[in-house]
Amino acid sequence: MAKRGMLIVLSGPSGVGKGTVRKEIFSQEGNNFDYSISMTTRQMRPGEVDGKDYYFVSKEEFEKEIADGGMLEYAQYVDNYYGTPLKYVNEMLDAGKDVFLEIEVKGAMQVREKVSDGLFIFLTPPDLMELRQRIINRGTDDLETIDKRMEKAKDEIEMMQNYDYAVVNDEVAKAAEKIKTIIRAERWRVKRFLPDYKKQLGVD
Amino acid sequence: MAKRGMLIVLSGPSGVGKGTVRKEIFSQEGNNFDYSISMTTRQMRPGEVDGKDYYFVSKEEFEKEIADGGMLEYAQYVDNYYGTPLKYVNEMLDAGKDVFLEIEVKGAMQVREKVSDGLFIFLTPPDLMELRQRIINRGTDDLETIDKRMEKAKDEIEMMQNYDYAVVNDEVAKAAEKIKTIIRAERWRVKRFLPDYKKQLGVD
């Protein structure tokens, strides 16, 4: 039996640009992992393709899938469901393939509970870094602006602690490259590598 | 005060090629970390340079350093001392620089106890038989010494579980590139940058 694949989860706050970064990653050659297409009940937008951008289904179909235990994770946003069908993910992982999910933070936390050895990457907006810089430099912004940003920063930091890595989305190409670097490196983590390696050497 | 640097530890069984891989890494441009030169009492080998490959010192000098609490780690192998002087490492880390150590496994475990947030990378031979061949080819040891090292190597492979990452030294250039990838990725680990980040934002 092949070694089970690694589940890679890219998430982050709404509007941070997860989809754009994910598309950049998958526009490139030589990725050693597959993208798991999400399922949604929202309307297809111009240019989107069913079975490529999402599996577009009705509310009834989605709810049947939930009831049947067929979703790895799901959430509702603005009256629409978004989620990851379990079947494809499991087939790929069982075949030893690494699988890449790009999902909302609520969904990512559901996956974290079910798949403890997944790789969780948080995409964070550059204004958090800017905020840090402004506080370091001190006194170029009014207090109200800083306070608003501080609140946002606190929420995002709260989310970030549940992830293994955090990448700033300052430039799409850079963020994509960092995420690919993280995925490569993670394959050599002892906790992922050692069980298989010991087996090969015949050492217990 | 600058953020304290990351301590990077490359270790692995005797004869695995740690030194060669380390030299390959430091022969390249653009590394964001400095090499901490080890101190040893062993004989200088042809081509080695004092103060570059090692600080070559007498047994008496080394033991005085130990007594003075000046060593971050040290160990004895085949009647010689090998170790890392603490002073340089601390200066670099305090200045926010990442420091790279290439040390023996016993020393690495001493560092692990003292520096829990270090990055520990284990270099491992393609297999045990190849390790034996490498030791024979080096031609500087008798068979009894080689057998001792083989036993030690098995123990050391078991020690891999005390490391964060393991890289197989099948090809020097590949192993060097993997280690550099790991170091890059590790900088984006949430556990490394979040405490500092929260502190600077004044968030708990």
Interface residues (C-beta under 8 A of the other chain):
Chain A: F122 L131 R132 I135 I136 M150 A153 K154 I157 M160 Q161 Y163 D164 Y165 A166 V167 K178 T181 I182 R184 A185 E186 W188 R189 V190 F193 L194 Y197 Q200 L201 V203
Chain B: F122 T124 D127 L128 K154 I157 E158 M160 Q161 Y163 D164 Y165 A166 V167 K178 T181 I182 R184 A185 E186 W188 R189 V190 F193 L194 Y197 K198 Q200 L201 G202 V203
